[in-house]
Amino acid sequence: MTWRDEAGHFAFGAGIAIGTGGSTCWQLGLGLAGTAGLLKAAWDSEGHSHVEALDFGATVAGGVTGAVMVALA
């Protein structure tokens, strides 16, 4: 775990929320960012990496930030 790893997860979550939320559906973007975080944790749990709660948290935090940006746009 490094700050760069968490920053990457944050950026990925924000990108999903902004990219899929468009200008009208911030809920969709937030939901997809959370789903992506869960799927990544499931992938990691299959032995591909270590499951880290901070990875999921950073992805969701990015999703929330992106969703707020979409909602306010």
N, C-alpha and C positions, 0 to 999 in steps of 0.2 A: 504494500500500500504506500503510495506516494501522493503528494499533492497534485502531481501531474496526472496521475491516474484518476483521481477524483474530479479534477478539472475537465478531463476528457468525458467522464460520465455526465457531468453537469452540462457541458456543451452539447453532447449527444441528446440528452433529454430536452434541452431548450430547442434544439434544431428540429426534433420530432414534433414538439408542440407547435412551433411556429410554422413548420412546413406543412403539417397536416391540418392544423386548425384553421388555416386560411384567414379570412378576415371576419368570419361570422361564427365559427364553431370552436371556441376555446376549449369546451368540454371534451370534444373528440381528441384534440391534441394532447390534453392532459391525460386522458385515459390511455391513449396509445403510448405515451412516455412511461407511464406506470407499468403498463403491460410489457413494454420492452425491458424495463428493469427487472421484472419478475422472470421473464424468459431468459435473460442473461444469467440470473442467479440459478435457475434450473439447469441451464447449460453447464455452468461452473460446477454444480453439484454432481454432475455425471463424470467428474474426474478431469475436466478440461482445464480447470483452474481452482482457485480457492474461493469459496463463497464468502463475500464480505458484505455486511449490512451497510457499510459506508458507501459501497458502490451503488446499491439500490437507493439509498438516501440521496446521494448526489444526483442520480438520474431523475428521481422524482422532484428534487429541488429545482433542477434545471427545467423540468416540465412545468412546474408551477410558475417559474419566472417567465418562461415562454408563453404560457397560457395567459398570464396577466398582461404581457405585452400585446398579445392578440386581442384580448378583451378591451384594452384601452385604445387600440388603434382605430 
